[in-house]
């Protein structure tokens, strides 16, 4: 236990589970992209640009790492970091659902919506399970 903050530091096991969660979210988003673009022929265009696999992976990893960082801050500051994480991440997911509105075509809209929901579900549940309680 850290005497200054009153929290238990995250263990190496928790860090590994968080890293695996972020990687799983990126993998899940990539699977949706593969099903929609090369297999389904959705075209995957949003805001006039093609949404490629690199963009899917990089953006998911960045969001996942940002979520991990937020959870680490909440573990130090919030009385109930898991609950606070779930509420905050749910709000962010809701706001992110405006992103697919700029897509070009119904196939792209459905694929981007699915990506947002799957990534959100994996990160909210996966990172939330690793939340450490203040003591």
C-alpha positions in Angstrom: 0.0 0.0 0.0 1.2 3.4 -0.9 1.3 5.5 2.3 1.0 8.8 0.5 -2.1 8.1 -1.6 -3.8 5.3 0.4 -4.0 3.1 -2.6 -2.5 -0.2 -3.4 -0.3 0.0 -6.5 -1.4 -1.9 -9.6 0.4 -5.3 -9.7 2.2 -6.6 -12.7 -0.7 -9.0 -13.2 -3.1 -6.1 -13.4 -0.9 -4.3 -15.9 -0.7 -7.4 -18.0 -4.5 -7.8 -17.9 -4.9 -4.2 -18.9 -2.5 -4.5 -21.8 -4.3 -7.6 -23.0 -7.6 -5.8 -22.7 -6.4 -2.9 -24.9 -4.9 -5.3 -27.4 -8.2 -7.3 -27.5 -10.1 -4.2 -28.2 -7.9 -3.4 -31.1 -8.2 -6.9 -32.4 -12.0 -6.9 -32.1 -12.1 -3.6 -34.0 -9.9 -5.0 -36.7 -12.1 -8.0 -37.1 -15.1 -5.8 -37.6 -13.1 -3.8 -40.2 -12.1 -7.0 -42.0 -15.7 -8.2 -42.1 -17.0 -4.8 -43.4 -14.3 -3.6 -45.8 -12.5 -6.3 -47.7 -15.1 -9.0 -47.1 -18.3 -7.1 -47.0 -17.3 -4.4 -49.5 -18.6 -1.5 -47.3 -15.9 0.9 -48.6 -15.3 2.3 -45.1 -15.1 6.0 -45.9 -15.7 8.7 -43.3 -15.1 12.4 -43.6 -13.9 11.9 -47.2 -11.1 9.5 -46.2 -10.8 5.7 -46.3 -10.8 4.1 -42.9 -7.9 1.6 -43.2 -6.7 -1.1 -40.8 -3.8 1.0 -39.5 -6.2 3.8 -38.5 -8.5 1.3 -36.8 -5.6 -0.3 -34.8 -3.8 3.0 -33.9 -7.0 4.8 -32.8 -8.2 1.9 -30.7 -4.8 1.5 -29.0 -4.7 5.3 -28.3 -8.2 5.3 -26.8 -7.4 2.1 -24.8 -4.2 3.6 -23.4 -6.0 6.8 -22.6 -8.7 4.8 -20.8 -6.0 2.9 -18.9 -4.5 6.2 -17.8 -7.8 7.5 -16.7 -8.4 4.4 -14.6 -5.0 4.8 -13.0 -5.9 8.4 -12.0 -9.3 7.3 -10.7 -7.7 4.6 -8.6 -5.7 7.3 -6.8 -8.5 9.9 -6.5 -12.0 8.2 -6.5 -13.5 6.3 -3.6 -15.0 3.8 -6.0 -12.8 3.8 -9.1 -14.5 0.9 -10.8 -17.9 2.5 -10.6 -16.5 5.9 -11.6 -14.7 4.3 -14.5 -17.8 2.6 -15.8 -19.9 5.7 -15.6 -17.2 7.9 -17.2 -16.3 5.4 -19.9 -20.0 4.9 -20.7 -20.5 8.6 -21.2 -17.4 8.7 -23.5 -18.8 5.8 -25.5 -22.1 7.6 -25.9 -20.3 10.7 -27.1 -18.2 8.7 -29.5 -21.3 7.3 -31.2 -21.6 10.7 -33.0 -18.5 9.7 -35.0 -20.1 7.2 -37.3 -22.7 9.9 -38.3 -20.0 11.3 -40.7 -19.7 8.0 -42.5 -20.4 7.6 -46.2 -23.1 5.0 -46.7 -25.1 2.6 -44.6 -22.5 -0.2 -44.6 -19.8 2.1 -43.3 -22.2 3.5 -40.7 -23.1 0.1 -39.4 -19.5 -1.1 -39.3 -18.2 2.0 -37.5 -21.1 1.8 -35.0 -20.2 -1.8 -34.4 -16.6 -0.9 -33.9 -17.4 1.8 -31.4 -19.7 -0.5 -29.4 -17.3 -3.5 -29.4 -14.3 -1.4 -28.4 -16.3 0.3 -25.8 -17.7 -2.9 -24.4 -14.2 -4.6 -24.3 -12.5 -1.6 -22.6 -15.3 -0.8 -20.2 -15.6 -4.4 -19.0 -12.0 -5.4 -19.3 -10.4 -2.4 -17.7 -13.2 -2.1 -15.1 -12.4 -5.6 -13.8 -8.9 -4.5 -13.0 -9.8 -1.5 -10.9 -8.1 -1.4 -7.5 -10.0 -0.1 -4.6 -8.6 2.7 -2.3 -7.8 1.6 1.2 
